[in-house]
Amino acid sequence: RKDLKGAMETLIEQKRQKLSTVEKLDEHMDFASQLIFAQNRGDLTAENVNQCVLEMMIAAPDTLSVTLFFMLILIAEHPTVEEEMMREIETVVGKHELQS
């Protein structure tokens, strides 16, 4: 538990340092950045930020798999949407092979 908490604190501090040195904040705004700025404003404590980041990292694989599952079901149920998505992919990728 202590190791995980320490790792979260380190990651958040690295993010905080990165945010303090970037020229354009809008290119680096994500949920963790929003949490850090909320802490800076006094809306959250450091412990709140750590807990939120920890929960994101732990919960993400599970919620992502469920989200992808339902997304694939919806695409399968709507073939016209699938065709539109494929056209867009082909427009962006062109003749290049898709890679993960």
N, C-alpha and C positions, 0 to 999 in steps of 0.2 A: 504494500500500500504506500509506504513512504517513498519507495523508488519511483512508483508511478506518479505520485504527487510531485516529486522533484523533477521528473521528466517533463511534466506539464508546465511547471514553473519555468523551466529552461526554454521550452518551445515558445511560451508566451513572451518571455523576455526577448528572445531572438526576433519575434514578430514585432514587438514594440520598437526594438532598435532599427529594424528595417523600415518601419513606418516613419521613424524620425529622420531618415536620410533620403527618402524618395522625393523626387521633384513633383510628380503628379500623384496625388493620393487616390484619385478616382480609379487608377489602374490597379490599385492594390487593396481596394475595399472588398472585404468579404465578411463573413459572420464573425470571425475572430477579431478582425479590425474594429468592427462595430462594438464588440464587447470591450475591447481595450479603450475605445473612446468613451464608452459609457462609464467605465471606471474612472477615467480622467475627469469626467464631469461630476463624479460623485454619485452617479446613479447605481453603480454596482461596487461591491468590494472586490479585492483581489481574490478572495476565496470564491465569490460568485463566478468570476471569470474562469478561474481554474476548474471549477465544477462543470461549467457549461462546455468548456473545451474537452474535458475528460469524457463527458456524456456523448458529445459529438463523435469522438474517436471510438468509443466503445459501441455505440448504437449504430453507427453508420453502416457497417457491413450487413447487419440484419435488415435494417430499414431499406437499404439500397436494393438488396435482393428481392424483397417483397415488392418494391416499387417497379423494378425492372420486370418482374413476373406479370404484374397487372398491366404494365405498358405493352408488353408483348401480346397479351390476351386482347387488349383493345385494338392493337394494330391488326391482329388476325381477324377480328370481327369487322373491321372496316377496310376492305381491300382497296378502296379508292384512296384512302389516306396513305396506305402502304405504297401505292404506285406514286403518289405525289412525293413521298419521302425519298423513294428511290430516284426519281427524276432530279430532286434537289441534290442528292448525294452525287449523282453522275455529273451534274452541272459543276459542283465544287471540285470533285476529285478528277473529273475527266477520264482519261484512259489509264490513269495510274492505278496500280493495285491497291486495294484497301488494306490498311494495317491497323492493328490495335493500338 
